[in-house]
Amino acid sequence: MVAILNTHNNQISASGSTAELEKIREFVGAQALLFGFQEVDAFQIALAVDEACSNLIRHSYHNDNNRQFVVKIEQNNGELIIQVMDNGDSFNPMSVPEPDMEEYFKKFKRGGLGVQIMRKVMDKIEYLPAQTSTALNILSLTKRLA
Amino acid sequence: MNESKFTIEHHSIGDIKCLKIQGYLDAHTAPQLESAIGNLVQEGKHKIIVNFSELDYISSAGLGVFMVYIEDVRELGGDIKLSEMKPKVFTVFDLLGFPMLFEIVENNHAAIAKFSN
């Protein structure tokens, strides 16, 4: 069953600090459960959003907690769409090549796995860079309810 | 600032060091675990068990901590064995194929037995 999300309470803002990740996961996980996902799916959707936000906080906002971004949740025909909206430098995470995990482990590589988790968990990932200096970059993570 | 919900308990079992981790292991808390394992490695302790029985969450930042030290401890004849993982936490390891590289066992007894072998 697909629940109707509360459209007045479908977004949160967060600062550029990793201390914010816990509240983001709680928000996304609760919304995913409300939408009808099983617990393990809601857990993994929250994980994918955590990875997106962790990358944003570290690489774009440089852990500056004076900067803000927004996580917004929408639904469309049985799809849950989570949008991460920021005003940092544009960077499309999908431009990161997929790692060969056998090679990764053989060479004891480090880092770069967040985007791979996002790919594994979500059905669709889209990135819309800000078109003007006052606009926001929008990363959309979509998961279909099976 | 609120402290995140992550703690580490240290135990020794002979020459094996056990870190029992609790709470959430994410980009915010991973440096705590990296520092704890790094201290053990610096002290020459290279047989390490990380007990996950009370860990409720891990992200790639947490997975990355194990990648930092696994090569070093194995070169010294040791290992980092991971025990008592909750199913939802195991799914994160499994998503990326981490069971290919890490020994993930049912409990600390099994991990100790693996070190004895």
Boltz contact constraints between the chains, C-beta under 6 A:
constraints:
  - contact:
      token1: [A, 18]
      token2: [B, 27]
      max_distance: 6.0
  - contact:
      token1: [A, 18]
      token2: [B, 28]
      max_distance: 6.0
  - contact:
      token1: [A, 19]
      token2: [B, 28]
      max_distance: 6.0
  - contact:
      token1: [A, 21]
      token2: [B, 26]
      max_distance: 6.0
  - contact:
      token1: [A, 21]
      token2: [B, 28]
      max_distance: 6.0
  - contact:
      token1: [A, 40]
      token2: [B, 88]
      max_distance: 6.0
  - contact:
      token1: [A, 43]
      token2: [B, 88]
      max_distance: 6.0
  - contact:
      token1: [A, 47]
      token2: [B, 59]
      max_distance: 6.0
  - contact:
      token1: [A, 50]
      token2: [B, 59]
      max_distance: 6.0
  - contact:
      token1: [A, 51]
      token2: [B, 60]
      max_distance: 6.0
  - contact:
      token1: [A, 54]
      token2: [B, 27]
      max_distance: 6.0
  - contact:
      token1: [A, 101]
      token2: [B, 97]
      max_distance: 6.0
  - contact:
      token1: [A, 105]
      token2: [B, 100]
      max_distance: 6.0
  - contact:
      token1: [A, 105]
      token2: [B, 101]
      max_distance: 6.0
  - contact:
      token1: [A, 108]
      token2: [B, 71]
      max_distance: 6.0
  - contact:
      token1: [A, 110]
      token2: [B, 64]
      max_distance: 6.0
  - contact:
      token1: [A, 110]
      token2: [B, 67]
      max_distance: 6.0
  - contact:
      token1: [A, 111]
      token2: [B, 64]
      max_distance: 6.0
  - contact:
      token1: [A, 113]
      token2: [B, 60]
      max_distance: 6.0
  - contact:
      token1: [A, 113]
      token2: [B, 96]
      max_distance: 6.0
  - contact:
      token1: [A, 114]
      token2: [B, 60]
      max_distance: 6.0
  - contact:
      token1: [A, 117]
      token2: [B, 60]
      max_distance: 6.0
  - contact:
      token1: [A, 120]
      token2: [B, 95]
      max_distance: 6.0
